[in-house]
Amino acid sequence: MSRARLRHTALALALVAGVGGAAVVPAGAQAAPRAATGPVRAADAPLPGEWWRSAMGVDALNRSGTGKGVTVAVIDGPIDPTVPELRGKVVSSRSYCETPGGATGRLLSPSAKGKVAEHATSMASLIAGTGKGTGRGGRGILGIAPDVRIRHYAVLYRGTDGENQCVMRKAGGDNIDQAIADAMAQAAEDGADVISISLIAGFDEDMIESLLAAYRGDAVVVAGTPNTRTDPQWPGLGNGVVLVNSVDRAGRIPDFAVHNSSFIGLTAPGKDVMAGSYDGSGWHSDTVVSGSSIATALVSGGIAAMRSAHPDAGAGQVLQAVKDTVGLRPKKGGGYETWFRRSGTDLPTVKTPNAAYGWGIFDPADAVRVDPTTLPTDNPFVRDNSAADPTREQIAAATGSGSPSASSSATPTASPTASSPSAQAAAPARTDEGSGTPWLPIGVGVLVLVLLAAGGAYLLGRRGSSPSAATPAGAPGPEGPTDSTTTTTTTDGALGAEGRKH
């Protein structure tokens, strides 16, 4: 009998992009992480769009770990490994997509230049960029984990009709979902420590086994959310996947991001970030972009840096440290609120996830100070839900871990409101009610583009769940919106890899 498979009508990368060139006590036991070596550029003044580095304490993180000895798999479109940021960083690259109309088995090149390679190149640079580029003074994107190895897997290309596609005779036609599943399985076989997927797709049955293969290989899987107020999609819906939403420099959920979903695991900077772009004259390192792809890449790279600092810790233990050490600070009038860093003393552990922030804002600079080898080995992002795929039992069998604890497997619900004095959980910052305008000029040579789904349409591709399953209890924030209205702006001329137009 053939595999059950839900197909999608279109696919969008979870990125919003644009053009241009913005006192800490961690929770848990403390350890002295392994000393780091690597290209940490701390002396230069920040370029526009580098605000996330100081907000997240990247220099402090990199004093402990730079990703040395760690492999990050980037599953995306084709990549340009010749940009200054990535020279010598991409150790392997392969394609899963065949030439449309060509002979069976003739694969498209995984490497390219120009717009088609823009998204993957940007994501890999945010993870592992050397800091060299085409910006002023030869500066470029300095990745959050500049010493990691990148293994790249191309799973979608722009077709002649302008839509994303991946022709696979094996799958009977165009099936990006199958390509993603195959790439995840190969990344696990190739020994990836972190698998970064800054795209969304439909569901394919093989994704379940591919996720289990990743967990069996002790890999962390990180995926992005759509850049619109709608339900998350696969592979981010996979059980145990760290699903990432975006925040801006004020710690708010941007208007383009998901505002109400029980599947959100973490948030990270995703608005107005320098991530590079292509135009007719070539690669521009100082492009400022926005979107959850960026947040996904930063979480992937940050976890890689943590893994290099604690090579004896398993994936589940590192994720326990991540969950228990999200950014937090005291709130005026009592209680706490989520923030980029942990600020203050005797800070509580967040007990209840939020429908927009998940457990909170990813804080690798403080999480790296925790000794993860003292923490439980199970993945705290595994949901104890009969409709989840893979199931909790399948994941436990694959990893050899015990059943997840109640606190780590609970379905996320809203955190206390901002007025709550509770010391048991953090209240999120308010959301950003922006205009939702797709093109926003913010200065000479600086432009921000808000991406929605490529082509504006995709089919919900979940297995064993209904649309109502993604509706959490409570609002996404004390001052944020309480509805889940989908943004209606679209992008004309959406580009193959992630639907951006520059």
ZISUL-V730815 format. One record per residue. D_LAST is the distance of its C-alpha to the last C-alpha in whole Angstrom. Layout:
((D_LAST) (D_LAST))
This chain:
((45) (42) (39) (38) (34) (32) (29) (26) (24) (21) (19) (16) (15) (16) (13) (11) (8) (6) (6) (10) (13) (20) (39) (39) (42) (40) (42) (45) (47) (46) (45) (45) (42) (42) (41) (37) (36) (33) (30) (30) (29) (30) (31) (28) (27) (23) (20) (18) (17) (20) (22) (23) (25) (27) (27) (28) (30) (29) (31) (34) (33) (32) (36) (37) (35) (32) (32) (34) (36) (33) (31) (28) (27) (23) (23) (19) (17) (18) (18) (18) (21) (21) (19) (21) (20) (22) (24) (28) (26) (26) (29) (29) (26) (27) (25) (27) (25) (27) (26) (26) (29) (31) (34) (34) (33) (31) (28) (24) (24) (22) (21) (18) (15) (12) (9) (12) (14) (11) (12) (16) (15) (14) (17) (19) (19) (19) (22) (24) (22) (24) (23) (22) (19) (17) (18) (20) (24) (22) (21) (19) (19) (22) (23) (25) (27) (27) (30) (29) (29) (26) (27) (24) (24) (22) (22) (20) (18) (16) (19) (19) (19) (15) (17) (17) (21) (23) (26) (29) (33) (34) (33) (34) (30) (27) (27) (24) (27) (29) (27) (26) (30) (31) (28) (30) (33) (33) (31) (34) (36) (35) (36) (32) (33) (30) (28) (24) (22) (19) (19) (21) (23) (26) (30) (32) (35) (35) (32) (36) (37) (34) (34) (38) (38) (35) (37) (40) (39) (38) (34) (32) (30) (27) (24) (21) (21) (19) (17) (19) (23) (24) (26) (25) (25) (27) (27) (27) (30) (32) (35) (35) (31) (29) (27) (24) (23) (21) (22) (21) (23) (26) (26) (25) (24) (20) (20) (18) (20) (23) (26) (29) (30) (33) (31) (29) (30) (28) (26) (24) (21) (18) (16) (15) (15) (14) (13) (11) (8) (8) (8) (11) (13) (13) (12) (12) (14) (13) (10) (11) (10) (13) (14) (18) (17) (17) (20) (21) (21) (22) (25) (26) (26) (28) (30) (30) (31) (34) (35) (36) (38) (40) (41) (44) (42) (41) (38) (39) (41) (37) (36) (39) (38) (35) (36) (39) (37) (34) (33) (36) (38) (40) (40) (41) (44) (45) (43) (40) (36) (33) (31) (30) (33) (37) (38) (42) (45) (47) (43) (44) (42) (40) (42) (39) (36) (34) (32) (28) (29) (31) (34) (31) (29) (29) (31) (32) (33) (36) (36) (37) (40) (42) (44) (42) (45) (47) (45) (45) (44) (43) (39) (39) (36) (38) (39) (42) (41) (43) (40) (38) (37) (38) (41) (42) (45) (43) (41) (45) (46) (43) (43) (47) (47) (48) (47) (45) (46) (46) (44) (41) (41) (41) (39) (37) (38) (37) (38) (40) (39) (39) (42) (44) (46) (46) (46) (45) (41) (38) (37) (33) (31) (30) (26) (24) (24) (21) (19) (17) (15) (11) (10) (12) (12) (14) (15) (15) (12) (11) (9) (9) (8) (11) (11) (14) (16) (14) (16) (17) (21) (22) (26) (28) (29) (32) (35) (38) (36) (36) (33) (36) (36) (33) (34) (35) (38) (37) (34) (31) (32) (35) (33) (30) (30) (32) (31) (28) (26) (23) (20) (19) (16) (14) (10) (10) (10) (9) (9) (13) (13) (12) (10) (7) (4) (0))
